[in-house]
Amino acid sequence: MWEYSEKVKEYFFNPKNSGLLESADGVGDVGAIACGDALRLMIKVDPATETITDARFQTFGCGSAIASSSALTEMIIGRTIEEAMGISNQDIADFLGGLPPEKMHCSVMGYEALRAAVANYRGETWIDDHEEGALVCKCFGIDEGMIERAVRMNGLTTLEQVTHYTKAMGSCGTCGEKVEEVLARVHREMVAEGTLDAAEAFDPAAARLPALRPKVAVSPLAPAASPAAKPALTSLQKIRLIEQAVEELRPYLQQDGGDCELVDVDGDAVMVKLSGACVGCQMASVTIRGVQERLIEKVGQPLRVIPVKAGH
């Protein structure tokens, strides 16, 4: 399973600048909750100097998405728009001490949200409003522009890398042929520009999409993204691992005045009770998702975490 840096864990369990920014000067929305990841970035700008004086975020997604969004706000506050626009998705990942390859799309989402927020501040139409024909992956709302930017900025050369950085092909896979076309086109242009060696250029004829798709981890809830196989666990072993994982998470929640208690385990359904500051918190849904991700990593089996009220 994925290994996370201490800074990723810190920014997930103790996110900075989360919440609504009243009277924001620019708002950027990327992703969609229906797809599993969504980010809204809000910025406040001093018009005299075009300095970003404040930034807030609201996100729905995994721990890496929360950490990347939080890190982005820390990185752009105090910078001019021009300076902020120079931040790459790799800069976000580096700030966090690195991200697993499968989670790089979270840093790309932050990069895209910043571009959208700045465009909104300037009164411009965001380029990723998906003009007719530009949408490539309908499952995750990924268009040609986002794929091209990710490929060029990160030097992507394989379909698997494109999925890790954008999530395109990470669900039904029907967009595979279109993604191949975009990757091949961008590589032809990069070879002509002298920014890519012809030997590294993507060859559609050699692509093996069926071998790629099972490797792609999308969402803890998606059957196609099951964790790596582990020896079969007895019910008692599974419950003990779940208990252990919950106990490991509680200190982080308690630092912010919240808590999480294991209530019951029924098959793959894990019932937990949030308390303290976690109750009614706008981040409660992502807290539950983070708990779920941690349990899946610990147990090595698909699980669904369900919040219940006291007394249930």
C-alpha positions as CSV (number, residue, x, y, z in Angstrom):
1,M,0.0,0.0,0.0
2,W,0.9,3.7,-0.2
3,E,3.5,5.2,2.1
4,Y,2.8,8.8,3.2
5,S,5.3,11.3,4.5
6,E,4.9,12.8,8.0
7,K,4.0,16.1,6.4
8,V,1.2,14.6,4.4
9,K,-0.2,13.1,7.6
10,E,0.2,16.4,9.4
11,Y,-1.6,18.4,6.8
12,F,-4.3,15.8,6.5
13,F,-5.1,15.5,10.2
14,N,-4.4,19.2,10.9
15,P,-5.3,21.0,7.7
16,K,-4.4,24.7,7.4
17,N,-6.8,27.3,5.9
18,S,-9.7,25.0,5.5
19,G,-13.2,26.4,5.3
20,L,-15.1,29.2,3.5
21,L,-13.5,32.5,2.6
22,E,-16.1,35.2,2.8
23,S,-16.1,37.7,-0.1
24,A,-13.4,35.9,-2.0
25,D,-12.0,37.7,-5.0
26,G,-11.4,34.5,-7.0
27,V,-12.9,31.0,-6.7
28,G,-11.7,28.0,-8.6
29,D,-13.6,24.7,-8.7
30,V,-12.1,21.5,-10.1
31,G,-13.3,17.9,-10.0
32,A,-16.7,16.7,-8.8
33,I,-17.9,14.9,-5.6
34,A,-19.5,12.3,-7.8
35,C,-16.0,11.4,-9.1
36,G,-14.5,11.1,-5.6
37,D,-12.3,14.2,-5.6
38,A,-13.4,17.8,-5.7
39,L,-11.7,21.0,-4.7
40,R,-12.8,24.6,-4.3
41,L,-10.0,27.1,-3.8
42,M,-10.8,30.7,-2.7
43,I,-8.3,33.6,-2.8
44,K,-8.3,37.2,-1.5
45,V,-6.2,39.5,-3.6
46,D,-4.8,43.0,-2.9
47,P,-5.6,44.8,-6.2
48,A,-2.9,47.4,-5.8
49,T,-0.1,44.8,-5.6
50,E,-1.9,41.6,-6.9
51,T,-0.7,39.9,-3.7
52,I,-2.7,37.0,-2.5
53,T,-3.5,38.0,1.1
54,D,-5.6,35.0,2.1
55,A,-6.6,31.6,0.7
56,R,-9.0,29.0,1.9
57,F,-10.1,25.6,0.5
58,Q,-12.9,23.1,0.7
59,T,-12.3,19.7,-0.6
60,F,-13.9,16.3,-0.8
61,G,-11.4,13.5,-1.3
62,C,-8.7,11.3,0.2
63,G,-6.0,12.4,2.7
64,S,-3.6,13.3,-0.1
65,A,-6.2,15.7,-1.6
66,I,-6.7,17.4,1.7
67,A,-3.0,17.7,2.4
68,S,-2.3,19.0,-1.2
69,S,-5.0,21.6,-0.9
70,S,-3.9,22.8,2.5
71,A,-0.2,22.9,1.3
72,L,-1.2,25.0,-1.7
73,T,-2.9,27.6,0.4
74,E,0.2,27.8,2.6
75,M,2.4,28.2,-0.5
76,I,0.4,31.0,-2.2
77,I,-0.5,33.3,0.7
78,G,1.9,36.3,0.6
79,R,2.9,35.8,-3.0
80,T,1.8,37.8,-6.0
81,I,-0.4,36.2,-8.5
82,E,2.5,36.0,-11.0
83,E,4.6,34.2,-8.4
84,A,1.8,31.9,-7.4
85,M,1.2,30.9,-11.0
86,G,4.8,29.7,-11.1
87,I,4.0,27.0,-8.6
88,S,3.8,23.5,-10.2
89,N,2.1,20.4,-9.0
90,Q,5.5,18.9,-8.4
91,D,6.3,21.9,-6.1
92,I,3.1,21.0,-4.1
93,A,4.2,17.4,-3.8
94,D,7.8,18.4,-2.8
95,F,6.4,20.7,-0.1
96,L,4.7,17.7,1.4
97,G,7.8,15.6,1.3
98,G,6.5,13.7,-1.7
99,L,3.3,11.8,-2.7
100,P,2.8,8.2,-3.9
101,P,2.7,8.1,-7.7
102,E,-0.9,7.0,-7.5
103,K,-1.8,10.1,-5.6
104,M,0.0,12.7,-7.8
105,H,-3.4,13.7,-9.3
106,C,-4.1,15.4,-5.9
107,S,-1.3,17.9,-6.5
108,V,-2.4,18.4,-10.1
109,M,-5.9,19.2,-8.8
110,G,-4.4,21.9,-6.6
111,Y,-2.5,23.3,-9.6
112,E,-5.6,23.4,-11.7
113,A,-7.7,25.0,-9.0
114,L,-5.2,27.8,-8.7
115,R,-5.4,28.5,-12.4
116,A,-9.2,28.5,-12.2
117,A,-9.3,30.8,-9.2
118,V,-6.9,33.3,-10.8
119,A,-9.0,33.2,-14.1
120,N,-12.1,33.9,-12.0
121,Y,-10.4,36.8,-10.3
122,R,-9.4,38.3,-13.6
123,G,-12.9,37.9,-15.0
124,E,-11.7,35.4,-17.6
125,T,-13.4,32.2,-18.7
126,W,-11.6,29.2,-17.3
127,I,-10.1,27.2,-20.1
128,D,-11.3,24.0,-18.5
129,D,-15.0,24.7,-18.9
130,H,-14.9,21.8,-21.3
131,E,-15.6,23.2,-24.7
132,E,-17.4,20.8,-27.0
133,G,-15.1,18.0,-28.0
134,A,-12.5,18.8,-25.4
135,L,-13.8,16.4,-22.6
136,V,-11.8,13.2,-22.7
137,C,-12.7,11.3,-19.5
138,K,-16.3,11.8,-18.5
139,C,-16.0,9.8,-15.3
140,F,-13.6,12.4,-13.8
141,G,-14.3,15.4,-16.0
142,I,-10.7,15.4,-17.5
143,D,-10.2,17.3,-20.7
144,E,-7.4,17.5,-23.2
145,G,-5.9,20.7,-21.7
146,M,-5.4,19.1,-18.3
147,I,-3.9,16.0,-19.7
148,E,-1.5,18.0,-21.9
149,R,-0.4,20.3,-19.1
150,A,0.2,17.3,-16.8
151,V,2.2,15.5,-19.5
152,R,4.4,18.5,-20.4
153,M,4.9,19.7,-16.8
154,N,5.8,16.3,-15.4
155,G,7.4,14.6,-18.4
156,L,4.8,11.8,-18.5
157,T,5.5,9.1,-21.0
158,T,3.1,6.2,-20.2
159,L,-0.7,5.8,-19.9
160,E,-0.2,4.6,-16.3
161,Q,1.5,7.9,-15.4
162,V,-1.3,9.9,-17.1
163,T,-3.8,8.1,-14.9
164,H,-1.8,8.7,-11.7
165,Y,-1.5,12.4,-12.5
166,T,-5.0,13.1,-13.8
167,K,-7.2,10.0,-13.0
168,A,-8.2,9.7,-16.7
169,M,-9.0,6.0,-17.5
170,G,-9.3,5.4,-13.7
171,S,-12.9,4.2,-13.8
172,C,-14.6,2.6,-16.8
173,G,-11.6,2.9,-19.1
174,T,-13.7,3.7,-22.2
175,C,-11.7,6.9,-22.7
176,G,-8.5,4.9,-23.2
177,E,-8.3,5.4,-27.0
178,K,-8.8,9.1,-26.7
179,V,-6.2,9.4,-24.0
180,E,-3.8,7.5,-26.2
181,E,-4.5,10.0,-29.0
182,V,-3.8,13.0,-26.8
183,L,-0.6,11.5,-25.3
184,A,0.7,10.6,-28.8
185,R,-0.1,14.1,-30.1
186,V,1.5,15.9,-27.3
187,H,4.6,13.7,-27.6
188,R,4.9,14.4,-31.3
189,E,4.8,18.1,-30.5
190,M,7.4,17.7,-27.8
191,V,9.7,15.7,-30.0
192,A,9.4,18.4,-32.7
193,E,10.2,21.1,-30.1
194,G,13.2,19.2,-28.8
195,T,11.8,18.7,-25.3
196,L,11.4,14.9,-25.6
197,D,13.6,12.2,-27.0
198,A,11.9,10.4,-29.8
199,A,12.8,7.1,-28.2
200,E,10.7,8.0,-25.1
201,A,7.6,9.1,-27.2
202,F,4.5,7.1,-26.6
203,D,3.7,4.4,-29.2
204,P,-0.1,3.6,-29.3
205,A,0.6,0.4,-31.1
206,A,2.6,-0.9,-28.1
207,A,0.1,0.2,-25.5
208,R,-1.5,-2.5,-23.4
209,L,-4.6,-0.9,-21.8
210,P,-6.0,-4.2,-20.4
211,A,-2.8,-4.7,-18.4
212,L,-2.9,-1.1,-17.1
213,R,-6.4,-0.7,-15.8
214,P,-6.4,-3.3,-12.9
215,K,-3.3,-1.5,-11.4
216,V,-5.0,1.8,-11.1
217,A,-6.2,2.7,-7.6
218,V,-9.2,5.2,-7.7
219,S,-11.3,5.1,-4.7
220,P,-11.4,3.0,-1.5
221,L,-15.0,2.2,-2.4
222,A,-14.3,1.1,-6.0
223,P,-14.3,-2.7,-6.4
224,A,-11.7,-2.4,-9.2
225,A,-9.3,-0.7,-6.9
226,S,-9.0,-3.4,-4.3
227,P,-5.9,-3.3,-2.1
228,A,-3.0,-5.7,-2.7
229,A,-3.9,-9.3,-1.8
230,K,-3.0,-10.4,1.7
231,P,-3.5,-13.7,3.5
232,A,-7.1,-14.3,4.5
233,L,-8.0,-12.9,7.9
234,T,-10.4,-14.4,10.4
235,S,-13.2,-12.2,11.6
236,L,-11.4,-11.7,14.9
237,Q,-8.1,-10.8,13.2
238,K,-9.9,-8.3,11.0
239,I,-11.7,-6.7,14.0
240,R,-8.5,-6.4,15.9
241,L,-6.7,-4.7,13.0
242,I,-9.6,-2.3,12.7
243,E,-9.6,-1.5,16.4
244,Q,-5.8,-0.9,16.2
245,A,-6.2,1.4,13.3
246,V,-8.9,3.5,15.0
247,E,-6.8,3.8,18.1
248,E,-3.9,5.0,16.1
249,L,-6.0,7.7,14.5
250,R,-7.7,9.0,17.7
251,P,-4.8,11.1,19.0
252,Y,-4.8,13.2,15.8
253,L,-8.5,13.9,16.1
254,Q,-8.3,14.6,19.8
255,Q,-5.7,17.3,19.1
256,D,-8.5,19.3,17.4
257,G,-11.1,18.5,20.1
258,G,-12.7,15.6,18.2
259,D,-12.7,11.9,18.6
260,C,-13.7,8.7,16.7
261,E,-14.9,5.5,18.4
262,L,-15.4,2.1,16.9
263,V,-19.0,1.0,17.4
264,D,-19.5,-2.2,15.4
265,V,-18.2,-4.3,12.4
266,D,-20.6,-6.1,10.2
267,G,-18.9,-7.8,7.3
268,D,-17.2,-5.0,5.3
269,A,-19.2,-2.3,7.0
270,V,-17.4,-0.5,9.9
271,M,-19.6,1.7,12.1
272,V,-17.9,4.5,13.9
273,K,-19.1,7.4,16.2
274,L,-17.6,10.8,15.8
275,S,-17.7,13.1,18.8
276,G,-16.5,16.5,20.1
277,A,-15.4,18.9,17.4
278,C,-15.9,16.3,14.7
279,V,-19.7,16.4,15.1
280,G,-21.2,18.7,12.6
281,C,-17.8,19.8,11.3
282,Q,-17.7,20.7,7.6
283,M,-14.8,18.4,7.3
284,A,-16.6,15.4,8.8
285,S,-17.1,13.7,5.5
286,V,-13.5,13.9,4.6
287,T,-12.6,12.7,8.2
288,I,-14.7,9.6,7.6
289,R,-13.1,9.1,4.2
290,G,-9.6,9.4,5.8
291,V,-10.6,6.9,8.5
292,Q,-11.8,4.6,5.8
293,E,-8.6,4.9,3.8
294,R,-6.5,4.1,6.9
295,L,-8.6,1.1,7.7
296,I,-8.3,-0.3,4.2
297,E,-4.5,0.2,4.3
298,K,-4.4,-1.6,7.7
299,V,-6.7,-4.5,6.9
300,G,-5.8,-4.9,3.2
301,Q,-9.5,-5.4,2.3
302,P,-12.2,-3.2,0.9
303,L,-14.2,-1.6,3.8
304,R,-16.9,1.0,4.1
305,V,-16.9,3.3,7.1
306,I,-20.3,4.5,8.3
307,P,-20.8,7.2,10.9
308,V,-23.6,6.5,13.4
309,K,-25.1,8.6,16.2
310,A,-24.6,8.0,19.9
311,G,-26.9,5.2,21.2
312,H,-27.0,3.3,17.9
